[in-house]
Structures are given as C-alpha cells and as structure tokens.
Amino acid sequence: MNIRSKLRTLPLLVPVAAAGLLTVPLASLAVLPVAPWAPGVRSITLTQAIPTIISEEGDAGAAAGASTFFKSNLKKGGQAFGTLSGRITTHDIVDDDANFEVRVRQLIFELPGGQVIAMGTSTYPTGPDFVPLEVGASATIAITGGTGEYFGANGELVTTRKADGTYKQVLRLSQD
C-alpha cells in the first residue's frame, strides 16, 4: 500500500476511531451505582409539645414584621428527644378578606448528637393574636443545615398540627 492509499483511508479511520472513543465513556456509565443526585432519605418523626410563647414583638397577626418566639419539648416514640426553639415572623398579609398570611419560620431542633436548622415560609390563618396552623394542616420548609451528627444536613421539614395542640414534626434528611 502506497502513501496515497493510506491518506485516502484516513478520513474513514477518523470517524471510526472517534466512535470507539465515545464507547469507552458510555460503557463506563453503565457500571455506576445509583446516580449521585438520587440520595436516600432518613426520616425522624417527632412529637412537639404545645409551644410555650417566650415573647412577641409587634402586633401579631396585624402587621408584617411581627414576630413570635417559642420553645417546645420534643419526643420520639414517647421518649424525650430534645427541644425546639423557633421564631415565626409575619412576612406578608396576603389579603384582608383572604384570612391568611405568610410567615417566615426559623426553627432550631436541639437533638441528641447535634442541631438541625430549618427555614422557610408557610401560610397561616390570620387573627387578632398569634394563630397557629389549622388542625390537620401541614406546612413544609427546608432543612438548611445542622451540627454534630447532623453536620451538613439538608432536606425538608413537614409540620402538622394535631387536635390536642401538639405538632407532628417529620424531618426528612437527605443521605448523601
């Protein structure tokens, strides 16, 4: 085979070689375990006692910026399992006739092994004083961090008010 024959086959070899190079990365993807963006979830279900209001700033339920600070004991499976401290601030009175408002919730769960922090907005009914979630209503906010055993925590917190005034708190933590 002379040099001219070799040069004529070169254009055919380039696409074939390129296709071979592509099969290596694609084949290696087939052996990967579960995708890194699909972590597992660890749930912690807690019962929050009726909150004790520590202080209120502003006219709760009447103006944006009004804040309520509270603290509650937590139980897991009927056993003491830490405390919850929180601040709930009225962010927006949506409509006087709508009878609800948006509140920013900042929550600190003091648990065995560390803290879990959750933040976000939730919709609450309005009233002349601080009005809790309606019975059976749920609100979901983001878990934004943690310490100790919960270092780097992320996920979501689902809060549901029960008829007896306690709350079910479900921390859904992403497992990386």
C-alpha positions in Angstrom: 0.0 0.0 0.0 1.5 3.3 -1.0 1.2 6.6 0.8 -1.6 7.8 -1.4 -3.8 4.8 -0.5 -3.1 5.4 3.2 -4.1 9.0 3.0 -7.4 8.1 1.3 -8.4 5.7 4.1 -7.5 8.2 6.8 -10.9 10.1 6.5 -12.6 6.8 7.1 -10.5 6.0 10.1 -11.2 9.2 12.0 -14.9 8.7 12.5 -14.4 5.1 13.4 -11.7 6.0 15.9 -13.9 8.7 17.3 -16.8 6.3 17.7 -14.5 4.0 19.6 -13.5 6.7 22.0 -17.1 7.5 22.7 -18.0 4.0 23.6 -15.5 3.9 26.5 -17.1 6.7 28.5 -20.6 5.5 27.7 -19.7 1.9 28.7 -18.2 3.2 32.0 -21.5 4.9 32.8 -23.3 1.5 32.8 -21.3 0.3 35.8 -22.0 3.3 38.0 -24.2 2.6 41.1 -27.3 4.8 41.9 -26.8 8.3 40.5 -25.2 10.7 42.9 -28.1 13.1 42.6 -30.6 10.5 43.9 -29.7 10.2 47.6 -31.6 8.2 50.2 -33.8 9.8 52.8 -33.6 9.4 56.6 -36.8 10.4 58.4 -37.1 11.4 62.0 -40.6 11.7 63.3 -41.0 13.8 66.5 -43.9 15.0 68.6 -43.7 18.6 69.6 -45.4 19.6 72.8 -47.7 22.6 72.9 -45.4 25.6 72.3 -44.6 28.0 75.1 -44.5 31.5 73.8 -41.4 33.2 75.1 -42.1 36.7 73.6 -43.9 38.5 70.9 -42.7 41.6 69.1 -45.1 43.8 67.2 -48.8 43.2 66.8 -49.1 39.6 65.9 -51.5 38.9 63.1 -51.8 42.6 62.3 -48.6 43.7 60.6 -45.7 42.5 58.6 -42.6 42.1 60.8 -44.5 40.9 63.9 -42.5 38.0 65.5 -43.3 35.3 67.9 -40.6 33.4 69.7 -41.4 30.0 71.2 -39.9 26.8 72.8 -41.2 23.3 73.0 -40.1 19.9 74.2 -39.8 17.1 71.7 -40.4 13.4 72.0 -39.6 10.5 69.7 -41.5 7.2 70.3 -42.9 8.7 73.6 -39.4 9.4 75.0 -37.8 12.8 75.5 -35.8 13.7 72.4 -34.6 17.3 72.7 -36.2 20.8 72.3 -37.4 23.0 69.5 -36.8 26.8 69.6 -38.3 29.0 66.9 -39.1 32.4 65.6 -42.1 32.9 63.4 -42.3 36.3 61.7 -45.3 37.7 59.7 -43.9 38.3 56.2 -47.0 39.3 54.2 -50.6 39.9 54.9 -51.9 38.5 51.6 -55.4 39.9 51.6 -57.6 41.1 54.5 -60.5 39.2 53.0 -58.5 36.0 52.4 -57.9 35.4 56.2 -54.4 34.1 55.8 -50.9 35.4 55.9 -47.4 34.2 55.0 -44.9 33.8 57.9 -41.2 33.1 57.9 -40.3 30.2 60.2 -36.8 29.8 61.6 -36.5 26.6 63.7 -33.7 25.1 65.7 -34.1 21.4 66.7 -31.7 20.6 69.6 -31.4 16.8 69.3 -29.2 14.2 70.8 -26.0 14.5 68.8 -26.4 18.0 67.5 -28.8 20.6 66.0 -30.9 20.7 62.8 -31.9 24.1 61.4 -35.0 24.6 59.2 -36.2 27.8 57.5 -38.9 28.8 55.0 -42.3 30.4 54.6 -45.7 28.9 55.5 -49.3 30.1 55.2 -51.2 30.6 58.4 -54.7 31.8 59.2 -54.9 35.4 60.5 -56.4 36.6 63.8 -56.0 39.4 66.4 -53.3 37.3 68.2 -50.9 34.7 67.1 -52.9 32.0 65.3 -51.3 28.5 64.9 -51.8 26.3 61.9 -55.2 24.9 61.5 -55.8 21.4 62.9 -54.6 18.8 60.4 -52.9 21.4 58.2 -49.3 20.8 57.2 -46.5 23.2 56.3 -43.2 22.2 54.6 -40.0 24.2 54.8 -36.3 23.5 54.0 -33.8 21.9 56.3 -30.8 24.2 55.8 -28.1 22.8 58.0 -27.0 21.1 61.1 -24.2 20.4 63.6 -22.6 17.3 65.1 -24.3 14.1 63.9 -26.4 16.3 61.6 -23.5 18.3 60.1 -24.3 19.3 56.5 -28.0 18.3 56.9 -30.4 19.2 54.1 -33.8 18.1 53.2 -37.3 19.2 54.3 -39.4 19.5 57.5 -43.1 18.7 57.4 -45.0 20.2 60.3 -48.6 19.1 61.0 -50.8 20.5 63.8 -52.8 17.9 65.8 -56.2 18.4 67.5 -54.6 18.4 71.0 -52.4 21.4 70.2 -49.2 19.4 69.7 -47.4 19.1 66.4 -46.0 16.2 64.4 -42.6 17.2 63.0 -41.1 15.0 60.3 -37.5 15.7 59.4 -36.7 14.2 56.0 -32.9 14.3 55.8 -31.0 13.7 52.6 -28.5 10.9 52.9 -25.5 11.6 50.6 
